Amino acid sequence: MPQLTPHGIKLAVHIIETDFGKRASEVCECLLRRGTLTMAMISRFSKLSSVKVRDCLLNLIQHNCIQAFALEQEGGARDTTLVVTQYMALFDNIIHRLRFPKFMTIASKDLDKESLEILEGLLYHGRLTFTQILDRALTSSNAGNQDTYHEKFIQLVHSRFLERCPIAEPLISLLAEGETPAKKGGGRSKIVVKEVTLEERALAAAILMDAERFSVSDDGRNETKKLRVKVGEKRKQDTRDKDIMEETKESLWRVNFDEFINHLRIKACIDYVTTQYDNDTAVIVNSMLEGIKCTENTVSLSLISLMEVIKSKGLTMSIERLRCSLQQLDFCSNDADMYCINLKDTIKKAQMEEVESIVKNRYGISEFRMFRALSNGRPLDTNKISERTFVDKKTTPKLLFKLWKDNYIQMEKVSTGGARQTDYFLWRLKKDNLWHQVLDELYHAALNLRLRYDHEVDQDREIHSFAAEKVPPEIQKRKERLIKVRFLLDSSLMKLDDAIMLFHDFLLKR
């Protein structure tokens, strides 16, 4: 589960309020701030009636913003257990709602109109059965037919843009005495055992195996046979047909957010290579990352295989040029003409560049040099920093204290022993703490952009109240200005979201 930041919670609550209303946002905020809760506890903390809480929960579950799970607890009597339904907010899925336009842009490059219609319906309606997907697609389109949409649906599942929904309410059983859920992690020299949270256990229990998660089976074909009626006609079913429908429980489908985030992760790596090197190198990296799954962090490819991939795209590049470009990639290692790219290293380099850009724009070139001097994590004293950055020794402490005051660097006072005791300061950069702070600042900026955008939308409503043929010149100017402002805010929010994904979504948490 992601470590939530204060402004991250505020942004998520604002998204829910905009899309689903005030009551839903109160329920969501309660879960984001307090963690997993029962329906009774949500009603108590939010001061909403149980009926309103239930309706909000059902709506948010429908749109993949909340996951329910049944938790086994010890009962009052000896050797008895109780099963209580708990609810948790899915922060990542809530923030993904900002990215629906990006997801549609990604899909539009490879998919046709019918596939995009199916995808759009699932993005904005949450979970749907195959029957509901077909109903919506056929109602909104006059061109496609049932067989066409059925084929497009299967293609979307096979390309992993769609998936079966997780288990609605998985059972989390009690742990045996002395048993603690754990997962391995850490560096090369030692294994650190991390405790698995209740939320992580619930998500792991809810998710389906890939064989079932991306399996179409015969559900679509069976449902297509049941829908052999013209759009707009009233379906008439006899008692036997109704019994069959009740016996056959359709699977629910949703958009696979992981696949879209993976496409955006690859794009971020290619953009970083393009800015740091050249277009030829970016083409090579793009060829290596083509088809990588969202669970992979490294990609290995031989020089010959890479040449074949580049030729298959209709590009020409000599093997000497290819080898030269690969050698200049400091995050690309080779062993006997086998080249390996680590996406995790690439994302970390892009993260550092993003933070350095923030420091440079917010503070200045001298502070940027000092920050870069500390970027390797090793502590340096004030004089050493002054020597490495060519900043005056009298000015250096003032600039360092500015960065320290805003928690961009850490400071430690060290005293030397002996007769003549002297004090000096050691400065260092702790990336984990700073990255968490930068992420919260990005959420804060995104929230401000969303609030300003909502304000402009309200202003736009006032202008649209005038009749089109009787618009005064000053109102027309305001209208043109609002269009430009809204476009600027929208594009700024999308760019800001790229930075948010860099720090929150692209590094695999598995």
C-alpha positions as CSV (number, residue, x, y, z in Angstrom):
1,M,0.0,0.0,0.0
2,P,1.3,3.5,-0.8
3,Q,2.4,5.8,2.0
4,L,-0.1,8.6,1.8
5,T,0.8,12.2,2.0
6,P,-1.4,15.0,3.5
7,H,-2.0,16.7,0.1
8,G,-2.3,13.4,-1.6
9,I,-5.3,12.6,0.5
10,K,-6.8,16.1,-0.2
11,L,-6.3,15.6,-3.9
12,A,-8.0,12.2,-3.8
13,V,-10.9,13.5,-1.8
14,H,-11.4,16.4,-4.2
15,I,-11.4,14.0,-7.2
16,I,-14.1,11.9,-5.5
17,E,-16.1,15.0,-4.6
18,T,-16.0,16.2,-8.2
19,D,-17.0,12.9,-9.7
20,F,-19.4,11.4,-7.2
21,G,-20.5,14.2,-4.8
22,K,-19.9,15.4,-1.3
23,R,-21.2,12.3,0.6
24,A,-19.0,10.0,-1.4
25,S,-16.0,12.2,-0.6
26,E,-16.7,12.1,3.1
27,V,-16.8,8.3,3.1
28,C,-13.6,8.2,1.0
29,E,-11.8,10.7,3.3
30,C,-12.8,8.7,6.3
31,L,-11.2,5.6,4.9
32,L,-8.0,7.4,3.6
33,R,-7.3,9.0,6.9
34,R,-8.3,6.2,9.3
35,G,-7.5,3.1,7.2
36,T,-9.8,0.1,6.8
37,L,-13.2,0.4,8.6
38,T,-16.5,-1.4,8.9
39,M,-19.6,0.2,7.6
40,A,-20.8,1.0,11.1
41,M,-17.5,2.8,11.9
42,I,-17.7,4.7,8.6
43,S,-21.2,5.9,9.5
44,R,-20.0,6.9,13.0
45,F,-17.0,8.9,11.9
46,S,-18.6,10.5,8.8
47,K,-21.9,11.2,10.7
48,L,-23.9,9.8,7.7
49,S,-26.7,7.3,8.0
50,S,-25.9,3.7,7.3
51,V,-28.2,3.8,4.1
52,K,-26.2,6.7,2.7
53,V,-22.9,5.1,3.6
54,R,-24.0,1.9,1.9
55,D,-25.0,3.7,-1.3
56,C,-21.7,5.6,-1.4
57,L,-19.7,2.4,-0.8
58,L,-21.5,0.5,-3.6
59,N,-21.0,3.4,-6.0
60,L,-17.3,3.7,-5.2
61,I,-16.8,-0.1,-5.4
62,Q,-18.5,0.0,-8.8
63,H,-15.9,2.5,-9.9
64,N,-12.9,0.6,-8.5
65,C,-12.2,3.2,-5.8
66,I,-12.9,0.9,-2.8
67,Q,-12.2,-2.8,-2.1
68,A,-14.2,-4.8,0.4
69,F,-12.9,-7.9,2.2
70,A,-14.2,-10.2,4.9
71,L,-11.9,-10.3,7.9
72,E,-12.0,-13.2,10.3
73,Q,-11.8,-12.1,13.9
74,E,-11.8,-13.8,17.3
75,G,-15.3,-14.1,18.8
76,G,-16.5,-13.5,22.3
77,A,-16.6,-17.2,23.2
78,R,-13.7,-19.6,23.3
79,D,-12.6,-21.0,19.9
80,T,-15.1,-19.0,18.0
81,T,-14.6,-16.6,15.2
82,L,-16.6,-13.8,13.6
83,V,-16.4,-12.6,10.0
84,V,-16.7,-8.8,9.6
85,T,-16.8,-6.9,6.3
86,Q,-14.1,-4.2,6.1
87,Y,-13.6,-1.5,3.4
88,M,-10.5,0.2,2.3
89,A,-9.9,3.0,-0.2
90,L,-7.8,2.3,-3.2
91,F,-5.7,5.5,-3.4
92,D,-4.0,4.6,-6.7
93,N,-7.2,3.9,-8.5
94,I,-8.7,7.2,-7.3
95,I,-5.6,9.2,-8.7
96,H,-5.8,7.2,-11.9
97,R,-9.1,9.0,-12.7
98,L,-6.9,12.1,-13.5
99,R,-5.3,10.0,-16.2
100,F,-8.3,8.8,-18.2
101,P,-7.5,11.2,-21.1
102,K,-3.9,9.8,-21.2
103,F,-5.2,6.3,-21.2
104,M,-7.5,7.1,-24.1
105,T,-4.6,8.7,-26.0
106,I,-2.4,5.6,-25.5
107,A,-5.2,3.3,-26.7
108,S,-6.0,5.5,-29.7
109,K,-2.6,4.8,-31.2
110,D,-3.2,1.1,-31.6
111,L,-7.0,0.6,-31.3
112,D,-9.9,1.3,-33.7
113,K,-13.2,3.1,-33.0
114,E,-15.1,0.1,-31.7
115,S,-12.3,-0.8,-29.2
116,L,-12.1,2.8,-28.0
117,E,-15.9,2.8,-27.4
118,I,-15.7,-0.3,-25.2
119,L,-12.7,1.1,-23.3
120,E,-14.3,4.5,-22.8
121,G,-17.4,2.9,-21.4
122,L,-15.5,0.9,-18.8
123,L,-13.3,3.9,-17.8
124,Y,-16.3,6.1,-17.0
125,H,-18.8,3.4,-15.8
126,G,-16.4,1.3,-13.7
127,R,-17.3,-2.4,-13.7
128,L,-19.5,-3.8,-16.4
129,T,-20.6,-7.3,-17.5
130,F,-20.1,-8.3,-21.1
131,T,-23.8,-7.9,-21.7
132,Q,-23.7,-4.3,-20.3
133,I,-20.6,-3.6,-22.4
134,L,-22.4,-4.7,-25.6
135,D,-25.6,-2.9,-24.7
136,R,-23.8,0.4,-24.2
137,A,-21.6,0.0,-27.3
138,L,-24.6,-0.9,-29.6
139,T,-26.7,1.9,-28.2
140,S,-24.1,4.6,-28.7
141,S,-23.0,3.4,-32.2
142,N,-24.9,2.9,-35.4
143,A,-22.0,1.3,-37.3
144,G,-20.8,-1.7,-35.3
145,N,-22.6,-5.0,-34.7
146,Q,-22.5,-7.6,-32.0
147,D,-20.0,-9.8,-33.6
148,T,-17.6,-6.9,-34.3
149,Y,-17.8,-5.7,-30.7
150,H,-17.3,-9.2,-29.4
151,E,-14.1,-9.6,-31.4
152,K,-12.8,-6.2,-30.2
153,F,-13.6,-7.1,-26.7
154,I,-11.5,-10.3,-27.0
155,Q,-8.7,-8.4,-28.5
156,L,-8.7,-5.9,-25.6
157,V,-8.5,-8.7,-23.1
158,H,-5.7,-10.5,-24.9
159,S,-3.8,-7.2,-25.1
160,R,-4.4,-6.8,-21.4
161,F,-6.1,-3.5,-21.6
162,L,-9.1,-5.2,-19.9
163,E,-9.2,-7.7,-17.0
164,R,-11.7,-9.6,-14.9
165,C,-12.5,-7.7,-11.7
166,P,-10.9,-8.9,-8.5
167,I,-12.9,-11.1,-6.0
168,A,-15.6,-8.8,-4.6
169,E,-15.1,-9.8,-0.9
170,P,-12.2,-12.1,-0.3
171,L,-11.9,-13.8,3.1
172,I,-8.8,-12.9,5.2
173,S,-8.4,-15.6,7.8
174,L,-6.8,-15.4,11.2
175,L,-3.1,-16.0,11.4
176,A,-1.9,-19.0,13.4
177,E,-0.3,-18.2,16.8
178,G,3.2,-16.9,16.4
179,E,2.7,-16.5,12.6
180,T,3.5,-13.1,11.0
181,P,2.9,-12.4,7.3
182,A,6.1,-11.2,5.8
183,K,7.8,-10.5,2.4
184,K,11.4,-10.4,1.5
185,G,13.2,-7.2,0.5
186,G,16.4,-5.4,0.8
187,G,19.8,-5.3,-0.8
188,R,22.2,-7.9,-2.1
189,S,24.1,-8.6,1.1
190,K,21.2,-9.1,3.5
191,I,17.6,-10.0,3.4
192,V,15.2,-7.7,5.2
193,V,11.9,-9.2,6.2
194,K,9.0,-6.7,5.9
195,E,5.7,-7.2,7.6
196,V,2.8,-7.4,5.2
197,T,-0.1,-5.1,6.1
198,L,-3.7,-6.2,6.3
199,E,-4.5,-4.1,3.2
200,E,-1.7,-5.8,1.2
201,R,-3.1,-9.2,2.3
202,A,-6.6,-8.2,1.2
203,L,-5.4,-7.0,-2.2
204,A,-3.3,-10.1,-2.8
205,A,-6.3,-12.3,-1.9
206,A,-8.7,-10.4,-4.2
207,I,-6.6,-10.4,-7.3
208,L,-7.1,-13.3,-9.7
209,M,-4.3,-15.4,-11.3
210,D,-3.3,-14.2,-14.7
211,A,-4.8,-17.3,-16.4
212,E,-8.2,-16.4,-15.1
213,R,-7.7,-12.6,-15.0
214,F,-7.2,-12.4,-18.8
215,S,-9.4,-15.3,-19.8
216,V,-12.4,-14.7,-22.0
217,S,-13.5,-18.4,-22.2
218,D,-17.0,-18.7,-23.6
219,D,-18.8,-16.0,-21.6
220,G,-18.8,-13.5,-24.5
221,R,-20.1,-16.1,-27.0
222,N,-22.9,-17.2,-24.8
223,E,-24.0,-13.7,-24.0
224,T,-23.8,-12.7,-27.7
225,K,-26.3,-15.4,-28.5
226,K,-28.7,-14.0,-25.9
227,L,-28.5,-10.5,-27.4
228,R,-29.6,-11.4,-31.0
229,V,-32.2,-8.6,-31.0
230,K,-32.3,-5.2,-32.6
231,V,-31.2,-2.2,-30.5
232,G,-34.3,-0.4,-29.1
233,E,-36.6,-3.4,-29.2
234,K,-38.0,-4.7,-25.9
235,R,-36.5,-8.2,-25.1
236,K,-39.1,-10.8,-24.4
237,Q,-37.9,-13.9,-22.5
238,D,-40.0,-16.8,-21.3
239,T,-39.6,-18.3,-17.8
240,R,-37.0,-20.7,-19.1
241,D,-34.8,-17.9,-20.4
242,K,-35.1,-16.0,-17.1
243,D,-34.0,-19.1,-15.2
244,I,-31.0,-19.6,-17.4
245,M,-30.0,-15.9,-16.9
246,E,-30.3,-16.3,-13.1
247,E,-28.2,-19.4,-13.1
248,T,-25.5,-17.9,-15.3
249,K,-23.6,-15.3,-13.3
250,E,-21.7,-13.1,-15.6
251,S,-18.2,-11.9,-14.9
252,L,-17.5,-8.3,-14.2
253,W,-14.8,-6.6,-16.3
254,R,-12.8,-3.4,-15.8
255,V,-9.9,-1.5,-17.3
256,N,-6.5,-2.8,-16.4
257,F,-4.8,0.3,-15.0
258,D,-1.4,-1.5,-14.6
259,E,-1.1,-2.0,-18.4
260,F,-1.6,1.7,-19.1
261,I,0.8,2.8,-16.4
262,N,3.3,0.4,-17.9
263,H,3.0,2.2,-21.3
264,L,3.5,5.5,-19.6
265,R,6.5,4.1,-17.7
266,I,8.1,3.1,-20.9
267,K,7.3,6.4,-22.5
268,A,9.0,8.2,-19.5
269,C,12.1,6.2,-20.0
270,I,12.3,6.9,-23.7
271,D,11.7,10.6,-23.1
272,Y,14.5,10.7,-20.6
273,V,16.9,9.0,-23.0
274,T,15.8,11.4,-25.8
275,T,16.6,14.5,-23.6
276,Q,19.9,13.1,-22.3
277,Y,21.2,11.6,-25.6
278,D,19.7,11.7,-29.1
279,N,16.9,10.3,-31.2
280,D,18.8,7.3,-32.4
281,T,19.5,6.2,-28.9
282,A,15.9,6.7,-28.0
283,V,14.9,4.4,-31.0
284,I,17.2,1.7,-29.7
285,V,15.8,1.9,-26.1
286,N,12.2,1.9,-27.5
287,S,13.0,-1.3,-29.5
288,M,14.4,-3.0,-26.4
289,L,11.4,-2.0,-24.2
290,E,8.8,-3.0,-26.8
291,G,6.4,-5.6,-25.4
292,I,7.8,-5.5,-21.8
293,K,5.3,-6.5,-19.2
294,C,4.3,-4.3,-16.3
295,T,5.9,-6.7,-13.8
296,E,9.4,-6.5,-15.3
297,N,12.1,-4.1,-14.3
298,T,14.9,-5.3,-16.6
299,V,15.1,-6.2,-20.3
300,S,17.9,-8.2,-22.0
301,L,18.4,-8.4,-25.7
302,S,21.3,-9.6,-27.9
303,L,22.9,-7.3,-30.4
304,I,21.6,-9.4,-33.3
305,S,18.1,-9.6,-32.0
306,L,18.1,-5.8,-31.5
307,M,19.2,-5.3,-35.1
308,E,16.3,-7.5,-36.3
309,V,13.8,-5.5,-34.2
310,I,15.1,-2.2,-35.6
311,K,14.9,-3.5,-39.2
312,S,11.4,-4.8,-38.7
313,K,10.4,-1.2,-38.0
314,G,11.7,-0.1,-41.4
315,L,14.7,1.7,-39.8
316,T,18.3,1.5,-41.0
317,M,21.2,1.5,-38.6
318,S,24.7,0.1,-38.9
319,I,25.9,-2.4,-36.2
320,E,28.7,0.0,-35.4
321,R,26.3,2.9,-34.8
322,L,24.1,0.6,-32.7
323,R,27.0,-0.6,-30.5
324,C,28.2,3.0,-30.1
325,S,24.8,4.1,-28.9
326,L,24.5,1.2,-26.5
327,Q,27.9,1.9,-25.0
328,Q,27.0,5.5,-24.2
329,L,24.0,4.4,-22.1
330,D,25.5,4.3,-18.6
331,F,22.4,2.4,-17.4
332,C,22.8,-0.3,-20.1
333,S,25.2,-3.1,-19.3
334,N,26.5,-5.6,-21.8
335,D,28.0,-9.0,-21.5
336,A,29.2,-10.8,-24.7
337,D,26.9,-8.7,-26.9
338,M,24.0,-9.2,-24.6
339,Y,22.6,-5.8,-23.5
340,C,20.5,-5.2,-20.5
341,I,18.5,-2.1,-19.5
342,N,17.3,-1.6,-15.9
343,L,14.1,0.5,-15.9
344,K,14.4,1.1,-12.2
345,D,17.8,2.8,-12.6
346,T,16.4,4.9,-15.5
347,I,13.5,6.0,-13.4
348,K,15.7,6.9,-10.5
349,K,17.9,9.0,-12.8
350,A,14.8,10.8,-14.1
351,Q,13.6,11.4,-10.5
352,M,16.9,13.0,-9.6
353,E,16.8,15.2,-12.7
354,E,13.2,16.3,-11.8
355,V,14.2,17.3,-8.2
356,E,17.3,19.1,-9.5
357,S,15.1,21.0,-11.8
358,I,12.9,22.0,-8.9
359,V,15.8,23.2,-6.8
360,K,17.3,25.1,-9.7
361,N,14.0,26.9,-10.5
362,R,13.1,27.6,-6.9
363,Y,16.4,28.6,-5.4
364,G,19.0,29.3,-8.0
365,I,22.1,28.0,-9.8
366,S,24.4,28.0,-6.7
367,E,21.9,26.0,-4.6
368,F,21.5,23.6,-7.5
369,R,25.3,23.0,-7.6
370,M,25.3,22.3,-3.8
371,F,22.4,20.0,-4.1
372,R,24.1,18.1,-6.9
373,A,27.3,17.8,-4.9
374,L,25.3,16.0,-2.2
375,S,23.3,13.8,-4.6
376,N,25.5,10.7,-4.0
377,G,24.3,10.6,-0.3
378,R,27.7,11.1,1.2
379,P,27.9,13.8,3.9
380,L,30.1,16.8,3.2
381,D,31.2,19.7,5.5
382,T,30.6,23.3,4.5
383,N,34.1,24.0,3.3
384,K,34.2,21.0,1.1
385,I,30.9,22.0,-0.5
386,S,32.2,25.5,-1.1
387,E,35.3,24.1,-2.8
388,R,33.4,21.7,-5.1
389,T,30.7,24.2,-6.1
390,F,33.0,27.3,-6.5
391,V,30.7,29.3,-4.2
392,D,32.1,31.9,-1.8
393,K,32.8,30.4,1.7
394,K,30.9,33.3,3.4
395,T,27.8,32.7,1.2
396,T,27.8,28.9,1.3
397,P,26.3,28.5,4.9
398,K,23.4,30.9,4.1
399,L,22.5,29.0,0.9
400,L,22.8,25.6,2.7
401,F,20.5,26.8,5.5
402,K,17.9,27.8,2.9
403,L,17.8,24.3,1.6
404,W,17.9,22.8,5.1
405,K,15.0,25.0,6.3
406,D,12.8,23.6,3.5
407,N,14.0,20.0,4.3
408,Y,15.7,19.5,1.0
409,I,19.0,18.5,2.8
410,Q,19.8,17.3,6.3
411,M,22.3,18.9,8.7
412,E,24.3,17.4,11.5
413,K,26.4,19.3,14.0
414,V,29.7,17.6,14.8
415,S,32.1,18.6,17.6
416,T,35.8,17.7,17.7
417,G,37.4,16.7,21.0
418,G,40.6,18.0,22.5
419,A,41.7,21.2,24.2
420,R,40.5,23.4,21.4
421,Q,37.0,22.1,20.7
422,T,35.6,23.1,17.3
423,D,32.1,22.7,15.8
424,Y,31.4,22.1,12.2
425,F,28.4,21.1,10.1
426,L,27.9,18.0,8.0
427,W,25.3,18.2,5.2
428,R,23.7,15.2,3.4
429,L,20.8,14.3,1.2
430,K,18.4,11.6,2.3
431,K,16.5,10.7,-0.9
432,D,13.7,8.7,0.6
433,N,12.5,11.5,2.9
434,L,13.0,14.2,0.2
435,W,11.2,12.2,-2.5
436,H,8.2,11.7,-0.2
437,Q,8.2,15.5,0.5
438,V,8.5,16.3,-3.2
439,L,5.6,14.0,-4.0
440,D,3.5,15.8,-1.5
441,E,4.4,19.1,-3.0
442,L,3.4,17.8,-6.5
443,Y,0.1,16.6,-5.1
444,H,-0.4,20.1,-3.6
445,A,0.3,21.8,-6.9
446,A,-2.1,19.4,-8.7
447,L,-4.8,20.1,-6.1
448,N,-4.4,23.9,-6.7
449,L,-4.6,23.4,-10.4
450,R,-7.8,21.4,-10.0
451,L,-9.4,24.0,-7.7
452,R,-8.4,26.8,-10.2
453,Y,-9.8,24.7,-13.1
454,D,-13.1,24.3,-11.2
455,H,-13.3,28.0,-10.6
456,E,-12.8,28.7,-14.3
457,V,-15.6,26.2,-15.1
458,D,-18.0,28.1,-12.8
459,Q,-17.0,31.3,-14.6
460,D,-17.7,29.6,-17.9
461,R,-21.2,28.6,-16.8
462,E,-22.1,32.3,-16.1
463,I,-20.9,33.3,-19.6
464,H,-22.9,30.5,-21.3
465,S,-26.1,31.9,-19.7
466,F,-26.0,34.6,-22.4
467,A,-27.8,33.9,-25.6
468,A,-25.4,33.1,-28.5
469,E,-26.6,35.8,-30.8
470,K,-26.6,38.5,-28.1
471,V,-23.1,38.2,-26.6
472,P,-21.6,41.6,-25.7
473,P,-18.0,42.2,-26.9
474,E,-16.6,42.1,-23.4
475,I,-18.3,38.8,-22.7
476,Q,-16.9,37.4,-25.9
477,K,-13.4,38.4,-24.8
478,R,-13.9,36.7,-21.4
479,K,-15.1,33.6,-23.2
480,E,-12.0,33.4,-25.4
481,R,-9.8,34.1,-22.3
482,L,-11.5,31.3,-20.3
483,I,-10.9,28.8,-23.2
484,K,-7.2,29.6,-23.2
485,V,-6.9,29.5,-19.4
486,R,-8.7,26.1,-19.2
487,F,-6.5,24.7,-21.9
488,L,-3.4,25.9,-20.1
489,L,-4.5,24.6,-16.8
490,D,-5.4,21.2,-18.3
491,S,-2.1,20.8,-20.1
492,S,-0.2,21.9,-16.9
493,L,-2.0,19.4,-14.8
494,M,-1.1,16.6,-17.3
495,K,2.6,17.6,-17.2
496,L,2.4,17.7,-13.4
497,D,0.9,14.3,-13.3
498,D,3.9,13.0,-15.3
499,A,6.1,14.0,-12.4
500,I,3.7,12.5,-9.9
501,M,3.8,9.1,-11.7
502,L,7.6,9.4,-11.8
503,F,7.8,9.4,-8.0
504,H,4.8,7.2,-7.2
505,D,3.7,4.8,-10.0
506,F,6.7,3.9,-12.1
507,L,8.9,2.1,-9.5
508,L,7.5,-1.3,-9.0
509,K,6.4,-2.0,-5.5
510,R,6.3,-5.8,-6.0
